[in-house]
């Protein structure tokens, strides 16, 4: 009988902790959205689905036909951000993008406002040695932005991972506290598909 009482208490405690940690996770994500709305955080995301890895050998930055691009599913994913962000009180944003066509198309399909190219968000998949420099540039540029609507950065897996240590799926984003730094605080991982 004593063992069963201990087991019951243990089970209740574990069950209670499960609910508590779920509530904390919910509260954490809610706080992340609030920080993004209030300009105390930015959203950085990996472009939507563009099948394959890297880019073809004949890659040219100004020629989308030489690049790996979004497919129909990827365009649907990118468009899903607008209603998803609206559910969290964000209907417009300052959107910055890598110059790669798959990022620019993701940013434009999000339809949150004009899209501005930011070269520091360009992929360094082929030139890993450029990662630290580009990450530092992104940190500096974002930290110098004037107050205004929320900031969205559309980039690549390598860029997101270099800044946050998060390996995002296609079309997954991270809400990162400001100011950015070499060791930023990730407030939440978010995606319209979650």
C-alpha positions as CSV (number, residue, x, y, z in Angstrom):
1,X,0.0,0.0,0.0
2,X,2.8,2.4,0.8
3,X,4.5,1.8,-2.6
4,X,1.2,2.5,-4.4
5,X,0.7,5.7,-2.4
6,X,4.2,6.9,-3.4
7,X,3.5,5.9,-7.0
8,X,0.3,7.9,-7.0
9,X,2.0,11.0,-5.5
10,X,4.8,10.6,-8.0
11,X,2.4,10.2,-11.0
12,X,0.4,13.3,-9.8
13,X,3.6,15.3,-9.5
14,X,4.8,14.3,-13.0
15,X,1.4,15.1,-14.4
16,X,1.3,18.4,-12.7
17,X,4.8,19.3,-13.9
18,X,3.7,18.4,-17.4
19,X,0.9,20.9,-17.3
20,X,3.1,23.5,-15.6
21,X,5.9,23.2,-18.2
22,X,3.2,23.4,-21.0
23,X,1.9,26.6,-19.5
24,X,5.3,28.1,-19.2
25,X,6.0,27.3,-22.9
26,X,2.7,29.0,-23.8
27,X,3.5,32.0,-21.7
28,X,7.0,32.1,-23.2
29,X,5.7,32.1,-26.8
30,X,3.1,34.8,-25.8
31,X,5.9,36.9,-24.4
32,X,7.9,36.4,-27.6
33,X,5.1,37.6,-29.8
34,X,4.6,40.6,-27.5
35,X,8.4,41.4,-27.7
36,X,8.2,41.2,-31.5
37,X,5.2,43.5,-31.7
38,X,6.8,46.0,-29.4
39,X,10.2,46.1,-31.2
40,X,12.1,44.3,-28.5
41,X,12.7,41.3,-30.7
42,X,13.1,40.3,-34.4
43,X,11.8,37.4,-36.4
44,X,14.5,35.6,-38.4
45,X,13.3,32.8,-40.7
46,X,14.7,30.3,-43.2
47,X,13.1,30.7,-46.6
48,X,10.2,28.5,-47.6
49,X,10.6,25.1,-49.3
50,X,13.0,25.1,-52.2
51,X,13.8,21.4,-52.9
52,X,17.5,20.4,-53.0
53,X,20.6,21.6,-51.2
54,X,22.9,24.5,-51.9
55,X,23.0,26.0,-55.4
56,X,24.0,24.8,-58.9
57,X,27.6,25.4,-60.0
58,X,26.4,28.0,-62.5
59,X,24.7,30.1,-59.8
60,X,24.3,33.8,-60.5
61,X,22.7,36.0,-57.9
62,X,20.8,38.1,-60.5
63,X,19.5,35.1,-62.5
64,X,16.8,33.0,-60.7
65,X,17.0,30.3,-63.4
66,X,20.5,29.4,-62.1
67,X,19.2,29.0,-58.5
68,X,17.3,26.6,-56.4
69,X,13.8,28.2,-56.1
70,X,10.6,27.8,-54.2
71,X,8.2,25.2,-55.5
72,X,4.4,25.5,-55.3
73,X,4.4,24.1,-51.7
74,X,7.1,26.7,-50.8
75,X,5.0,29.6,-52.1
76,X,2.0,28.3,-50.1
77,X,4.2,28.1,-47.0
78,X,5.4,31.7,-47.5
79,X,1.9,33.0,-48.0
80,X,0.8,31.3,-44.7
81,X,3.0,33.8,-42.7
82,X,0.6,36.7,-43.3
83,X,-2.5,35.2,-41.5
84,X,-0.3,33.5,-38.9
85,X,1.4,36.8,-38.0
86,X,-2.0,38.6,-38.1
87,X,-3.2,36.1,-35.5
88,X,-0.4,37.4,-33.3
89,X,-1.2,41.1,-33.9
90,X,1.4,41.7,-36.7
91,X,-0.1,43.0,-39.9
92,X,2.8,44.8,-41.3
93,X,6.6,44.6,-40.9
94,X,9.9,45.9,-42.1
95,X,11.1,42.9,-44.2
96,X,14.8,42.4,-45.0
97,X,15.9,39.5,-47.2
98,X,18.9,37.7,-48.6
99,X,19.4,38.5,-52.3
100,X,18.9,34.8,-53.2
101,X,15.7,34.4,-55.3
102,X,14.1,31.8,-52.9
103,X,14.5,34.3,-50.0
104,X,13.2,37.3,-51.9
105,X,10.2,35.2,-53.1
106,X,9.5,34.0,-49.6
107,X,9.7,37.6,-48.3
108,X,7.4,39.0,-51.1
109,X,4.9,36.1,-50.8
110,X,4.6,37.0,-47.0
111,X,3.0,40.3,-48.2
112,X,3.9,42.2,-45.0
113,X,5.4,45.3,-46.7
114,X,8.2,46.3,-49.0
115,X,11.1,44.0,-49.1
116,X,14.7,45.4,-48.7
117,X,17.7,43.3,-49.7
118,X,20.3,42.9,-47.0
119,X,23.6,41.3,-48.3
120,X,24.6,40.1,-44.8
121,X,21.6,37.7,-45.0
122,X,23.0,36.0,-48.1
123,X,23.9,32.4,-47.8
124,X,27.5,31.5,-46.9
125,X,26.9,27.7,-47.5
126,X,29.7,27.6,-50.1
127,X,31.9,30.1,-48.3
128,X,31.7,29.1,-44.6
129,X,34.6,31.3,-43.8
130,X,32.4,34.4,-44.4
131,X,29.9,33.3,-41.7
132,X,31.4,35.2,-38.8
133,X,31.8,38.4,-40.8
134,X,28.2,38.2,-42.2
135,X,26.7,37.3,-38.9
136,X,28.5,40.3,-37.3
137,X,27.2,42.6,-40.0
138,X,23.6,41.4,-39.5
139,X,23.9,42.0,-35.8
140,X,25.2,45.5,-36.3
141,X,22.6,46.5,-39.0
142,X,19.7,45.2,-37.0
143,X,20.9,46.8,-33.8
144,X,21.1,50.2,-35.6
145,X,17.6,50.1,-37.0
146,X,15.3,52.9,-35.9
147,X,12.2,52.1,-33.9
148,X,9.2,51.2,-36.1
149,X,7.1,48.2,-37.2
150,X,8.3,44.7,-36.4
151,X,11.4,43.4,-38.2
152,X,11.4,40.2,-40.2
153,X,14.7,38.8,-41.6
154,X,14.4,36.2,-44.4
155,X,17.6,34.2,-44.8
156,X,19.1,30.7,-45.0
157,X,19.6,27.8,-42.6
158,X,23.4,28.5,-42.3
159,X,22.7,32.1,-41.4
160,X,20.0,31.3,-38.8
161,X,22.1,28.6,-37.2
162,X,25.3,30.8,-37.1
163,X,23.4,33.5,-35.2
164,X,21.2,31.4,-32.9
165,X,22.5,27.8,-32.8
166,X,19.0,26.7,-34.0
167,X,18.8,24.5,-37.1
168,X,15.5,25.6,-38.6
169,X,13.3,23.6,-41.0
170,X,12.3,25.3,-44.3
171,X,9.8,28.1,-43.4
172,X,10.6,28.0,-39.7
173,X,11.6,31.1,-37.8
174,X,13.0,32.2,-34.5
175,X,12.0,35.2,-32.4
176,X,15.2,36.7,-31.1
177,X,15.5,39.3,-28.3
178,X,17.1,42.6,-29.1
179,X,19.8,43.8,-29.0
180,X,21.3,41.0,-31.1
181,X,24.7,39.7,-30.0
182,X,27.1,36.9,-30.6
183,X,25.0,34.9,-28.1
184,X,21.5,36.1,-28.5
185,X,18.4,35.0,-26.6
186,X,16.0,32.9,-28.7
187,X,12.5,33.6,-27.3
188,X,10.6,31.1,-29.4
189,X,10.7,28.9,-32.5
190,X,7.7,29.6,-34.7
191,X,6.1,28.5,-37.9
192,X,2.7,28.7,-39.5
193,X,2.8,24.9,-39.8
194,X,3.1,24.2,-36.1
